[in-house]
Amino acid sequence: MSKPVCFIIMSYGKKSYIPKNSKDGAPRIMDYDLIYDELIVPAVTDADMEPVRADHEAIGGIIHKPMFERILLSEYVLADLTGLNANVFYELGIRHAYRPYTTVNIYAKDSVLPFDTNALRTLPYDPENPEEDKIKGTITRFLIEAKDDKLIDSPVFQLVNGLRFQNSIAHEKTEIFRNQVVYNRNIAQKLAEARALPPCERVDAIDAVALSLILKNEETGVLIDIMLSYRAVSAWQKMIEFIEHMPVHVRNTILVQEQYGLALNRDKKRQKAKDVLNKLIENPPPSSETFGILGRVFKDEFTEAFERNDELGAESALDMAIQTYRKGFEADWRDFYPGVNLVTLLEISGQTEEVARIMPVVEFSTLQKLKRQDKQADYWDYATLVELEVIKKNQEKAKHYLIKALSCKIEQAWMFDTTIKNIQLLATFRSRRNEPVDTENYVIGLLQVQKRIFEEKTKKVCE
């Protein structure tokens, strides 16, 4: 994982301000680029961060969208408040409204600060001696403390107790981002058209859009949509490469790192996927999505070990998968993805009492999502209910929900494979316990027929 980004909010070039102790009102000419090069860059670098500032000031006083994105998405911000630049204070206000911590403020010690900033912890520096080691070391220390302690430095969050801006279920956030963030509609349309092409043409079409862009200049919404478009067509290696070439302030966001871990796992880079996801879990509070994706890594390790007759390895991976999915479901009971996987693996391991305890909660969570007016049902909602009914050995209700699943958009044959594989696992382990598997075999047969029909349709279009 790359170094965290520290975005710099400050003035540019040479500008004047009136020092607070000036007797004759004579202005000081401040070389902000010199301050950036000799004070800020070394201090940020010593904190093991990557300093980034905008290439130029906004034209006409209007901050362009990529600037907002850097202010909001960068893990850390260092703001130089010298000279009462209105743009600087506006950008700092945006940061404080969105991020409770990881913002550090500095100013030239002879510069006047507004009354409203008196409550902020702001470090003074000597504008005539910016390369002074002592102040550089202090700035570095403050940045490291911001990294390690996560103390609230935003007066908005300090004064408004319990402020929260997001209440969405973690596994929905990637689609929420794409659906609700307004960005270049021309590119969005091209990507939507690419995803709707016959399977054999989709990857090339997405590539064409991605290669036409200069990534560092693009809005975050565009980059997320390209990433999710590769995910939608199972182009895992392409998705990995695209994420690795994203601007660092976007690449290091939790959303993108979770998807990076997902793609690495699907590309069978299991250990690297675990490293990425465990890094996210080290910074609480981890989300149900992070645990859900990590649980899938252990689940895949379990099935691989089982298939090669590694009984001890399979038991170990199964135990880790159950623990991880449990943590994901406990992190947010509304997120049924880790919940259904937890129930399935508990059933596989023969923990029937736990299954009976948790399954009603998972089923309720799934049915509640289907009732929501703001979310359209998808294949996975109904596939979850199919699996739960198979576990309950209710053949007719499993068929009912499978019919509902088939009415939803199905983009790839692997969607059928995922459900088939889960039910086959149930059948295998129930057979080992001498339990009947009529329901499992019946539903697997229905799914295999539908998968074959889907493949025949898409094959004809591509020929």
Steps between C-alpha positions, in 0.01 A plus 500: 500500500636845405581774743196694622431828323532830684320762293633854545257791522689827456555808285725487194784710362588832657232695687501774759344533844526756779696357799318546830794690656561726201536860627467669163258255338764389254408165342716190506551325167456128566644235268256214560674273252819533705306415818360195323838380374715571807260449791190305405636234265784392735268497805233294325755263347658441842154395625507227233227667296481621142447878469260604222370845410286620213687588181351847490243717673138480398407737218262781593497394865303182427656179630479231235362158590831306523607754765194416711574130459857541623382703798244234594680178408861566602583323826677810634491873434756765593357854475715814498272780624748781438372812326124456556449348153122450463543185287719339768242558774215384278685177420586449868132545587404229251758268653380567855139434401587158356798365697507497880878455519837486314518872415804702615519882477806726479553875451778760481548621856459868405179435305159600640252216554121552507323475835311184395825307463624579851368168627702306243838358587716687249878480476694823437810505279760766423440627145857629486647162594264230363766233483553511879528140622306559823173608338532237228535239771195635683285487186619145437413405858151649470439305180618176659275567802209560263578165336534306825248661738211608271404775747213720382640828366191622314304756706183381324540148638628628835192715554227284345509175697427183307498663157468242222458552128463144376259226599520269202568128517868440425460258210273749319743788504675431169173514310380796707817685401445433131128579513505815712827676418450729203788480253576509129180365347659438163748256650231345720290432190793342316568268793133405529498415129822297537350290780192435287700361204530125432745346753774452240508877427464650848859504624635662182230766517580582865871504412431753226334736747773456763785552252343821367540668840782663694423341837656766720271763347176303525221530754475228761156397373645415159780292653262309727266426209784359288614284793147368555456442126802269499353328805163456327663308213736298726811656346693455823853557371386813313327621816815445706719685250254788477484541879880493522516791253235713673609830657618416849233707681231288331689169510548518876132552586331218691251442218772447239724295728209266576439451130874451449494218756196347327668507158827357634311210654304431182834501315619236753752732664372392839781617728522845345121532531521411870780753552294780343183416693674445835661842458150650485390305807793644697335843472167474686214495458528233227187458291283197431620527139867464595425196715272358230768518232764358735260222595473412132880464482496245784197327349685459169802363688267256675349366175843472335644310798195272509528424128866396536414280803688723745270432795696697759543800268131491413393497866731789580378712208136416578546613859659827385222558246231447765673735746542769234147481362368511857692821568362645176140418586541627856649826362170571323202266537336661196773366269378153410803412282728393788190367676396248233859382460527458877181291506612286205842425651351430843266248334796345317686465830195341665430783748123468464409685820696807385333475159157501663596804709648716223297403193181693596704820536660454157163424341340804663788721382461375141122540495528851643729600215243373250241731659715811466378754248846640431658168395404283206521127570785319329601140434701473823204599719292210373800263473552557873143394569544196271798386709314553826204294378736224383652493849145469638434223240202693365507406131192694388602829663853461363350464150275803562796723585704360210223609261520847658880500458467421129283809453796718603789612280765229462824625345730198522472120517721498812205639695328162455829324582527676836156382612555150357834468680351603836216248470739227381706555814189458710411180313851357537521549875143395568562182301803428718265520798258260322238772464265510198598754234196489271436875531863584426512281189167634375603866530847434357334339199277805445797735527713297258221510239470877533875544480512293179217705343679824595829379350335389177335841457819695559704263282268556202529877538880481500533264204 
